[in-house]
């Protein structure tokens, strides 16, 4: 199981590198990585398990964050209501945003990252809506439309695959200035 000690921290070169495409069929090592990244998210979103293993809760985890420079990330957006289905849960492999809205979206409280130990205040403007194409663990090509929080989470993880961290998007002169007409998400 992936623990906090296994998460690469800001400053490590792998977090600023372009990840490599993943080939199919997945080898055993890549299957194990995909499974363990999703397991981390599932366990970290259970408050009791999170405390037991000393984890920070997460909604996404990219392979570079565990020191593997491959185009793979696990995403688990929690359901809005108890007992509801997650709006997006999958391991996205070789993901590409094929289209996006003009309108921006940003989280009111800003973003955080398992690889960044300090709080970096400010709005992180992203596309409010995206169409995402990726391969799942079986190599099947998937295409999904996402909006609001699930879209933001996927963009955050895809950035990791291209050596970009969330705070790179924050306006340096005015951190709490978002582009006009930005959808501000609670």
ChimeraX commands (.cxc) that place a marker at each C-alpha (Angstrom):
marker #1 position 0.00,0.00,0.00 radius 0.5
marker #1 position 1.17,3.52,-0.81 radius 0.5
marker #1 position 1.81,5.60,2.32 radius 0.5
marker #1 position 2.71,9.28,2.77 radius 0.5
marker #1 position 6.42,8.34,2.93 radius 0.5
marker #1 position 6.08,7.03,-0.66 radius 0.5
marker #1 position 4.74,10.33,-2.02 radius 0.5
marker #1 position 7.39,12.40,-3.80 radius 0.5
marker #1 position 7.61,15.95,-2.49 radius 0.5
marker #1 position 7.89,19.28,-4.28 radius 0.5
marker #1 position 11.48,19.84,-5.35 radius 0.5
marker #1 position 11.98,16.31,-6.73 radius 0.5
marker #1 position 12.90,16.40,-10.44 radius 0.5
marker #1 position 10.27,13.76,-11.37 radius 0.5
marker #1 position 7.50,16.27,-10.52 radius 0.5
marker #1 position 8.86,18.71,-13.11 radius 0.5
marker #1 position 9.45,16.14,-15.88 radius 0.5
marker #1 position 7.31,15.14,-18.84 radius 0.5
marker #1 position 6.01,11.61,-18.14 radius 0.5
marker #1 position 6.36,8.80,-20.67 radius 0.5
marker #1 position 3.45,7.26,-22.60 radius 0.5
marker #1 position 2.23,3.92,-21.23 radius 0.5
marker #1 position 2.15,0.94,-23.59 radius 0.5
marker #1 position -0.50,-1.78,-23.68 radius 0.5
marker #1 position -1.14,-4.40,-22.60 radius 0.5
marker #1 position -0.08,-3.18,-19.16 radius 0.5
marker #1 position 2.79,-5.07,-17.60 radius 0.5
marker #1 position 2.42,-6.41,-14.05 radius 0.5
marker #1 position 4.32,-3.46,-12.60 radius 0.5
marker #1 position 1.92,-0.94,-14.22 radius 0.5
marker #1 position -1.16,-2.94,-13.16 radius 0.5
marker #1 position 0.11,-2.96,-9.58 radius 0.5
marker #1 position 0.83,0.78,-9.70 radius 0.5
marker #1 position -2.67,1.56,-11.03 radius 0.5
marker #1 position -4.27,-0.58,-8.35 radius 0.5
marker #1 position -2.18,0.88,-5.52 radius 0.5
marker #1 position -2.82,4.49,-6.58 radius 0.5
marker #1 position -6.59,3.90,-6.55 radius 0.5
marker #1 position -6.31,2.03,-3.24 radius 0.5
marker #1 position -4.55,5.07,-1.72 radius 0.5
marker #1 position -7.46,7.32,-2.73 radius 0.5
marker #1 position -10.09,4.90,-1.43 radius 0.5
marker #1 position -8.34,4.45,1.93 radius 0.5
marker #1 position -7.52,8.16,2.27 radius 0.5
marker #1 position -11.19,9.11,1.82 radius 0.5
marker #1 position -12.25,6.89,4.74 radius 0.5
marker #1 position -11.61,9.05,7.85 radius 0.5
marker #1 position -10.87,6.08,10.13 radius 0.5
marker #1 position -8.48,4.39,7.67 radius 0.5
marker #1 position -6.89,7.74,6.83 radius 0.5
marker #1 position -6.07,8.33,10.50 radius 0.5
marker #1 position -4.94,4.73,11.06 radius 0.5
marker #1 position -2.37,4.90,8.24 radius 0.5
marker #1 position -1.44,8.58,8.73 radius 0.5
marker #1 position -2.55,9.61,5.23 radius 0.5
marker #1 position -3.63,12.92,3.78 radius 0.5
marker #1 position -6.97,12.65,2.01 radius 0.5
marker #1 position -6.73,12.79,-1.77 radius 0.5
marker #1 position -8.99,12.83,-4.82 radius 0.5
marker #1 position -6.23,12.20,-7.34 radius 0.5
marker #1 position -2.78,10.67,-7.45 radius 0.5
marker #1 position -0.48,10.72,-10.49 radius 0.5
marker #1 position 2.31,8.22,-11.12 radius 0.5
marker #1 position 5.04,10.92,-10.93 radius 0.5
marker #1 position 3.89,11.61,-7.36 radius 0.5
marker #1 position 5.10,8.14,-6.41 radius 0.5
marker #1 position 8.32,8.52,-8.40 radius 0.5
marker #1 position 7.15,6.83,-11.62 radius 0.5
marker #1 position 7.41,9.01,-14.72 radius 0.5
marker #1 position 4.50,7.48,-16.64 radius 0.5
marker #1 position 1.27,8.95,-18.08 radius 0.5
marker #1 position -1.03,7.43,-15.48 radius 0.5
marker #1 position -3.18,8.85,-12.68 radius 0.5
marker #1 position -5.92,7.59,-10.39 radius 0.5
marker #1 position -8.93,9.85,-9.85 radius 0.5
marker #1 position -11.67,9.33,-7.26 radius 0.5
marker #1 position -14.04,12.26,-6.87 radius 0.5
marker #1 position -16.15,11.64,-3.77 radius 0.5
marker #1 position -19.94,11.58,-4.18 radius 0.5
marker #1 position -21.79,14.75,-3.24 radius 0.5
marker #1 position -24.22,12.84,-1.00 radius 0.5
marker #1 position -23.70,9.89,1.34 radius 0.5
marker #1 position -24.42,6.63,-0.50 radius 0.5
marker #1 position -24.34,8.25,-3.96 radius 0.5
marker #1 position -22.03,7.15,-6.77 radius 0.5
marker #1 position -18.75,8.96,-7.43 radius 0.5
marker #1 position -19.11,11.46,-10.30 radius 0.5
marker #1 position -15.76,10.16,-11.64 radius 0.5
marker #1 position -13.61,7.22,-10.62 radius 0.5
marker #1 position -11.01,5.66,-12.90 radius 0.5
marker #1 position -7.33,5.24,-13.59 radius 0.5
marker #1 position -6.66,7.51,-16.55 radius 0.5
marker #1 position -3.79,6.37,-18.76 radius 0.5
marker #1 position -2.27,8.50,-21.54 radius 0.5
marker #1 position -4.97,11.17,-20.93 radius 0.5
marker #1 position -5.57,14.02,-23.37 radius 0.5
marker #1 position -8.00,16.92,-23.08 radius 0.5
marker #1 position -9.55,16.95,-26.57 radius 0.5
marker #1 position -11.81,19.96,-26.02 radius 0.5
marker #1 position -12.52,22.50,-23.32 radius 0.5
marker #1 position -14.81,25.35,-22.43 radius 0.5
marker #1 position -13.77,28.97,-22.80 radius 0.5
marker #1 position -15.16,29.57,-19.31 radius 0.5
marker #1 position -12.82,29.06,-16.38 radius 0.5
marker #1 position -13.57,27.31,-13.14 radius 0.5
marker #1 position -11.72,27.57,-9.82 radius 0.5
marker #1 position -12.13,26.30,-6.29 radius 0.5
marker #1 position -13.00,29.01,-3.75 radius 0.5
marker #1 position -10.58,27.49,-1.22 radius 0.5
marker #1 position -7.82,27.02,-3.80 radius 0.5
marker #1 position -6.10,23.71,-4.48 radius 0.5
marker #1 position -3.79,21.48,-2.50 radius 0.5
marker #1 position -1.53,18.61,-3.45 radius 0.5
marker #1 position -0.20,15.51,-1.72 radius 0.5
marker #1 position 3.26,16.42,-3.06 radius 0.5
marker #1 position 3.17,20.01,-1.76 radius 0.5
marker #1 position 3.44,20.18,2.02 radius 0.5
marker #1 position 2.80,23.89,2.38 radius 0.5
marker #1 position -0.43,25.76,1.71 radius 0.5
marker #1 position -0.21,27.98,-1.37 radius 0.5
marker #1 position -3.12,30.45,-1.27 radius 0.5
marker #1 position -4.78,31.69,-4.43 radius 0.5
marker #1 position -7.22,30.77,-7.16 radius 0.5
marker #1 position -6.14,28.14,-9.68 radius 0.5
marker #1 position -8.08,28.92,-12.87 radius 0.5
marker #1 position -8.78,25.89,-15.04 radius 0.5
marker #1 position -11.31,24.99,-17.73 radius 0.5
marker #1 position -14.78,24.59,-16.21 radius 0.5
marker #1 position -15.70,21.85,-18.73 radius 0.5
marker #1 position -13.48,19.38,-20.57 radius 0.5
marker #1 position -13.77,16.39,-22.84 radius 0.5
marker #1 position -11.17,13.87,-21.75 radius 0.5
marker #1 position -9.85,10.97,-23.82 radius 0.5
marker #1 position -7.82,8.28,-22.07 radius 0.5
marker #1 position -7.22,4.55,-21.89 radius 0.5
marker #1 position -8.42,2.49,-18.96 radius 0.5
marker #1 position -6.42,-0.35,-17.43 radius 0.5
marker #1 position -7.71,-2.76,-20.09 radius 0.5
marker #1 position -6.44,-0.46,-22.85 radius 0.5
marker #1 position -9.95,0.57,-23.90 radius 0.5
marker #1 position -10.19,4.11,-25.24 radius 0.5
marker #1 position -12.63,6.18,-23.17 radius 0.5
marker #1 position -14.03,9.63,-23.84 radius 0.5
marker #1 position -15.88,11.50,-21.09 radius 0.5
marker #1 position -17.26,14.98,-20.60 radius 0.5
marker #1 position -16.57,16.45,-17.18 radius 0.5
marker #1 position -17.50,19.73,-15.59 radius 0.5
marker #1 position -16.85,21.64,-12.39 radius 0.5
marker #1 position -15.00,19.73,-9.64 radius 0.5
marker #1 position -14.35,16.46,-11.55 radius 0.5
marker #1 position -12.95,18.51,-14.47 radius 0.5
marker #1 position -10.66,20.45,-12.12 radius 0.5
marker #1 position -9.40,17.27,-10.43 radius 0.5
marker #1 position -8.55,15.64,-13.79 radius 0.5
marker #1 position -6.75,18.76,-15.00 radius 0.5
marker #1 position -4.71,18.86,-11.79 radius 0.5
marker #1 position -3.63,15.23,-12.30 radius 0.5
marker #1 position -2.91,15.71,-16.02 radius 0.5
marker #1 position -0.70,18.68,-15.12 radius 0.5
marker #1 position 1.40,16.30,-12.98 radius 0.5
marker #1 position 2.05,14.23,-16.11 radius 0.5
marker #1 position 3.50,17.31,-17.82 radius 0.5
marker #1 position 5.66,18.58,-14.95 radius 0.5
marker #1 position 3.23,21.30,-13.86 radius 0.5
marker #1 position 2.15,21.96,-10.27 radius 0.5
marker #1 position -1.10,23.69,-9.29 radius 0.5
marker #1 position 0.58,26.82,-7.96 radius 0.5
marker #1 position 2.11,27.48,-11.41 radius 0.5
marker #1 position -1.40,28.65,-12.44 radius 0.5
marker #1 position -1.84,31.14,-9.57 radius 0.5
marker #1 position -1.58,34.81,-10.53 radius 0.5
marker #1 position 1.71,35.89,-8.92 radius 0.5
marker #1 position 0.78,39.59,-8.56 radius 0.5
marker #1 position -2.78,39.01,-7.34 radius 0.5
marker #1 position -3.35,35.41,-6.16 radius 0.5
marker #1 position -7.08,35.92,-5.59 radius 0.5
marker #1 position -7.80,37.40,-8.99 radius 0.5
marker #1 position -9.56,34.98,-11.32 radius 0.5
marker #1 position -10.36,35.53,-15.01 radius 0.5
marker #1 position -13.66,37.33,-15.61 radius 0.5
marker #1 position -16.73,35.03,-15.60 radius 0.5
marker #1 position -14.88,32.28,-13.73 radius 0.5
marker #1 position -17.24,29.75,-12.13 radius 0.5
marker #1 position -16.23,29.74,-8.46 radius 0.5
marker #1 position -16.82,26.30,-6.95 radius 0.5
marker #1 position -17.40,25.70,-3.23 radius 0.5
marker link #1:1,2 radius 0.2
marker link #1:2,3 radius 0.2
marker link #1:3,4 radius 0.2
marker link #1:4,5 radius 0.2
marker link #1:5,6 radius 0.2
marker link #1:6,7 radius 0.2
marker link #1:7,8 radius 0.2
marker link #1:8,9 radius 0.2
marker link #1:9,10 radius 0.2
marker link #1:10,11 radius 0.2
marker link #1:11,12 radius 0.2
marker link #1:12,13 radius 0.2
marker link #1:13,14 radius 0.2
marker link #1:14,15 radius 0.2
marker link #1:15,16 radius 0.2
marker link #1:16,17 radius 0.2
marker link #1:17,18 radius 0.2
marker link #1:18,19 radius 0.2
marker link #1:19,20 radius 0.2
marker link #1:20,21 radius 0.2
marker link #1:21,22 radius 0.2
marker link #1:22,23 radius 0.2
marker link #1:23,24 radius 0.2
marker link #1:24,25 radius 0.2
marker link #1:25,26 radius 0.2
marker link #1:26,27 radius 0.2
marker link #1:27,28 radius 0.2
marker link #1:28,29 radius 0.2
marker link #1:29,30 radius 0.2
marker link #1:30,31 radius 0.2
marker link #1:31,32 radius 0.2
marker link #1:32,33 radius 0.2
marker link #1:33,34 radius 0.2
marker link #1:34,35 radius 0.2
marker link #1:35,36 radius 0.2
marker link #1:36,37 radius 0.2
marker link #1:37,38 radius 0.2
marker link #1:38,39 radius 0.2
marker link #1:39,40 radius 0.2
marker link #1:40,41 radius 0.2
marker link #1:41,42 radius 0.2
marker link #1:42,43 radius 0.2
marker link #1:43,44 radius 0.2
marker link #1:44,45 radius 0.2
marker link #1:45,46 radius 0.2
marker link #1:46,47 radius 0.2
marker link #1:47,48 radius 0.2
marker link #1:48,49 radius 0.2
marker link #1:49,50 radius 0.2
marker link #1:50,51 radius 0.2
marker link #1:51,52 radius 0.2
marker link #1:52,53 radius 0.2
marker link #1:53,54 radius 0.2
marker link #1:54,55 radius 0.2
marker link #1:55,56 radius 0.2
marker link #1:56,57 radius 0.2
marker link #1:57,58 radius 0.2
marker link #1:58,59 radius 0.2
marker link #1:59,60 radius 0.2
marker link #1:60,61 radius 0.2
marker link #1:61,62 radius 0.2
marker link #1:62,63 radius 0.2
marker link #1:63,64 radius 0.2
marker link #1:64,65 radius 0.2
marker link #1:65,66 radius 0.2
marker link #1:66,67 radius 0.2
marker link #1:67,68 radius 0.2
marker link #1:68,69 radius 0.2
marker link #1:69,70 radius 0.2
marker link #1:70,71 radius 0.2
marker link #1:71,72 radius 0.2
marker link #1:72,73 radius 0.2
marker link #1:73,74 radius 0.2
marker link #1:74,75 radius 0.2
marker link #1:75,76 radius 0.2
marker link #1:76,77 radius 0.2
marker link #1:77,78 radius 0.2
marker link #1:78,79 radius 0.2
marker link #1:79,80 radius 0.2
marker link #1:80,81 radius 0.2
marker link #1:81,82 radius 0.2
marker link #1:82,83 radius 0.2
marker link #1:83,84 radius 0.2
marker link #1:84,85 radius 0.2
marker link #1:85,86 radius 0.2
marker link #1:86,87 radius 0.2
marker link #1:87,88 radius 0.2
marker link #1:88,89 radius 0.2
marker link #1:89,90 radius 0.2
marker link #1:90,91 radius 0.2
marker link #1:91,92 radius 0.2
marker link #1:92,93 radius 0.2
marker link #1:93,94 radius 0.2
marker link #1:94,95 radius 0.2
marker link #1:95,96 radius 0.2
marker link #1:96,97 radius 0.2
marker link #1:97,98 radius 0.2
marker link #1:98,99 radius 0.2
marker link #1:99,100 radius 0.2
marker link #1:100,101 radius 0.2
marker link #1:101,102 radius 0.2
marker link #1:102,103 radius 0.2
marker link #1:103,104 radius 0.2
marker link #1:104,105 radius 0.2
marker link #1:105,106 radius 0.2
marker link #1:106,107 radius 0.2
marker link #1:107,108 radius 0.2
marker link #1:108,109 radius 0.2
marker link #1:109,110 radius 0.2
marker link #1:110,111 radius 0.2
marker link #1:111,112 radius 0.2
marker link #1:112,113 radius 0.2
marker link #1:113,114 radius 0.2
marker link #1:114,115 radius 0.2
marker link #1:115,116 radius 0.2
marker link #1:116,117 radius 0.2
marker link #1:117,118 radius 0.2
marker link #1:118,119 radius 0.2
marker link #1:119,120 radius 0.2
marker link #1:120,121 radius 0.2
marker link #1:121,122 radius 0.2
marker link #1:122,123 radius 0.2
marker link #1:123,124 radius 0.2
marker link #1:124,125 radius 0.2
marker link #1:125,126 radius 0.2
marker link #1:126,127 radius 0.2
marker link #1:127,128 radius 0.2
marker link #1:128,129 radius 0.2
marker link #1:129,130 radius 0.2
marker link #1:130,131 radius 0.2
marker link #1:131,132 radius 0.2
marker link #1:132,133 radius 0.2
marker link #1:133,134 radius 0.2
marker link #1:134,135 radius 0.2
marker link #1:135,136 radius 0.2
marker link #1:136,137 radius 0.2
marker link #1:137,138 radius 0.2
marker link #1:138,139 radius 0.2
marker link #1:139,140 radius 0.2
marker link #1:140,141 radius 0.2
marker link #1:141,142 radius 0.2
marker link #1:142,143 radius 0.2
marker link #1:143,144 radius 0.2
marker link #1:144,145 radius 0.2
marker link #1:145,146 radius 0.2
marker link #1:146,147 radius 0.2
marker link #1:147,148 radius 0.2
marker link #1:148,149 radius 0.2
marker link #1:149,150 radius 0.2
marker link #1:150,151 radius 0.2
marker link #1:151,152 radius 0.2
marker link #1:152,153 radius 0.2
marker link #1:153,154 radius 0.2
marker link #1:154,155 radius 0.2
marker link #1:155,156 radius 0.2
marker link #1:156,157 radius 0.2
marker link #1:157,158 radius 0.2
marker link #1:158,159 radius 0.2
marker link #1:159,160 radius 0.2
marker link #1:160,161 radius 0.2
marker link #1:161,162 radius 0.2
marker link #1:162,163 radius 0.2
marker link #1:163,164 radius 0.2
marker link #1:164,165 radius 0.2
marker link #1:165,166 radius 0.2
marker link #1:166,167 radius 0.2
marker link #1:167,168 radius 0.2
marker link #1:168,169 radius 0.2
marker link #1:169,170 radius 0.2
marker link #1:170,171 radius 0.2
marker link #1:171,172 radius 0.2
marker link #1:172,173 radius 0.2
marker link #1:173,174 radius 0.2
marker link #1:174,175 radius 0.2
marker link #1:175,176 radius 0.2
marker link #1:176,177 radius 0.2
marker link #1:177,178 radius 0.2
marker link #1:178,179 radius 0.2
marker link #1:179,180 radius 0.2
marker link #1:180,181 radius 0.2
marker link #1:181,182 radius 0.2
marker link #1:182,183 radius 0.2
marker link #1:183,184 radius 0.2
marker link #1:184,185 radius 0.2
marker link #1:185,186 radius 0.2
view
